[in-house]
Amino acid sequence: MWRILSIIILLFFMPVGCMVAAHYTEDPGASRSQSRHGSTQQAPSAESDEAVIQVYAARAARWRGAFGVHTWIATKRRDEKHYTRLEVIGYRVYWGGSAVQVRRGTPDGMWFGNYPLLLRDMRGGEQVDELITRLHQAARDYPYDKTYKVWPGPNSNTFTAYLARQVPQLRLELPSNAIGKDYLPGGALLALTPSGTGAQISFQGYAGILAGIEEGIEFNLLGLTAGIDLYPPAIKLPGIGRLGFPEARRLTLPDS
């Protein structure tokens, strides 16, 4: 019993404790000086003639950043000269608005001073245009437009995971510190993983297990995720995220 408890503390709670300690000991002036939303030059120019889908994750704002990340998807069709961001913004619900935001914006912008990590970069022609159409339709169909809960969901990561399941061609693996990604809409107990390459069991984001070709094996406890990825190899820890080879991938689809 004590051995099991020690493993749980070591894998799930110590990493989060370290991140919380780091968050509250960092220089507050430094974070304020970086609180901008400008481009990080990771996205191709909007003047490009190719269709683009990119997925980003950045540390959440304020204290929430010690626990996890905020994720979003940026799209640009071939005939467009601007990017559209698809994401959930929690405070919009508190003001009586819609959580889902589909609007023009900087695809690779800083998030409250936090640098975004590029998770997926898909480019191409007509096929990518078709996937963008499906992503926008999935955003309109998202069932929690008027509901937002930081923990265990539904939140911004629940939304990104929902879109990824509708477009498995992205083969999107979300970070282990994307709290809310394992909250399955509609009270479902079993679903495909966000990458579409495996399956997961989840008890409303409080506990569960996931196994997939892209994700490896993950265990979820109280919304915190620990696991291991075999390709590319890495250890996944709550709060900290991925330790090992990065999972970012660029996919190119030819014209139909």
PyMOL commands that set and color helices and strands:
alter all, ss='L'
color gray80, all
select helices_A, chain A and resi 2-25+28-33+62-66+90-94+126-141+156-166+168-170+185-187
alter helices_A, ss='H'
color red, helices_A
select strands_A, chain A and resi 51-59+69-76+84-88+100-104+117-124+190-192+198-202+207-212+216-221+224-230+233-237+241-244+249-253
alter strands_A, ss='S'
color yellow, strands_A
deselect
rebuild
show_as cartoon
